[in-house]
Amino acid sequence: MSADRPAPHHQPRQPDCAVITPIGPGHQQLAAEARDSVAAAFAEDPGIFANWQWIAIDDGEGRLGRSKARNQGVARAAASGVPWLFFLDADDLMDRHAFRNHARHADAVDGLWGMISAFSAATPEPELRPGQLGPTDDLLLIVLNDPFLTLQMGHFVRTSVALAHPFDERLDTGEDFDYYLRVWSDGRCRKIDHPLFHNRRGTHAGGPRSLGASRWRAAVREHLARASRRLEIVATVEHRGTRLVFHIDDPVADFQQELIRGRLPRSEELDRVLGLLPPRPRILLVGGCEVGPSAAFYAHFAHPEAQTWLLCPSDALGDALDPDAPPCPRRSVGGPRPGHLPSGERWDLVHLEHPGQSLDWLASLEAAVDEQSLIYLELAADELAPFRDLCKRGCWQPLEMMRGERRQAVLVRRHPARDPIRDSAQADAVP
């Protein structure tokens, strides 16, 4: 080679990207649109890739399920030596800048997600989902936020990572978040401020292994609960100058979302209730698995000589109640059932935190409380009308309606004497 000729410069070989698309029942035609969207994005800007290949897994009868179909696609991509994957459902479309946006982060991540974007026949122009979690690389934020507002399936991931974290083929729903949480726990993952794909609403595939949105949310809730316990997440709230610490073990639950945002659930309503009680009150707190914050409230903020009975499941206090809280003088821990109350006791306040069972509990209290006792109860939406009817029959006198951000409660007491006209007027005042 002549000394005056420069040596040829060899660019490192650019990798390929495999796009994995399970094709479920009724999605064959939509899958062609998904493939065309990938071709359009690659033509717009290929990013770091020399080429792309489409790995379509035919599951037209829906018997494989999404998890097994995706795992088969990963295995085929790995066999061909492709270092990067993109998961694209058959009814969705890749964003035209997906490869370009991946290139900006490729060296720093093992998995890349984008903002959630959706379209439909009624709204063909894609729109970002309002209220969603913004750009982040923090697993904690993925766990603590509403899963509907954090991640969706369309994402880039290194093939080696997908092989290490296969989709759980036993799961027919929630398999997406089970996978996300494992990948985010072990790899370098990021959500960026641009969408990588657009979700098509209203075209969910059917089949024998297809489940609905409510089942998905219940399954994801379990995955997030396990992740929060593994991460040992705590929330700190302050009320009346007192700092309280709670363990977060079910971040999808409404009351734990309030704790995460630094608010003590029911504190404003219960402050008003405490102001109506005599000195050294006797309090019975009845509740389910979400009763911990209310137990902490009474332990910290009721009169120092208050006597408090707790009737709740045995696991309702361990994770939720601040371990530094003053102990309640009396505690009856067990699965509460209407009509099963501590006998021979008189209470100044009975706090019923059992939406859906409030009216059953109220009926069981008619012979167990006197006219001076206050009853704080939370009502489910379908209990409001029956509660109004109960008040009209003169059994209970509503004193105050209390609306929190996520609940509706009422303060009542037994009528000192029945007056049908007065009873009806007070009942009509219940919204």
Secondary structure, 3 states (H helix, E strand, C coil): CCCCCCCCCCCCCCCEEEEEEEECCCCHHHHHHHHHHHHHHHHHCCCCCCEEEEEEEECCCCCCCHHHHHHHHHHHHHHCCCCEEEECCCCCEECCCHHHHHHCCHHHCCEEECCCEEECCCCCCCEECCCCCCCECCHHHHHHCCHHHCCCCCEEEEHHHHHHCCCCCCCCCCHHHHHHHHHHHHCCEEECCCCCEEEECCCCCCCCCCCCHHHHHHHHHHHHHHHHHHHCCEEEEEECCEEEEEECCCCCCHHHHHHHCCCCCCHHHHHHHHCCCCCCCEEEEEECCCCHHHHHHHHHHCCCCCEEEEEECCCCCCCCCCCCCCCCCCCEECCCCCCCCCCCCCCCEEEEECCCCHHHHHHHHCCCCCCCCEEEEECCHHHHHHHHHHHHCCCEEEEEEEECCCCEEEEEEECCCCCHHHHHHHHHCCC
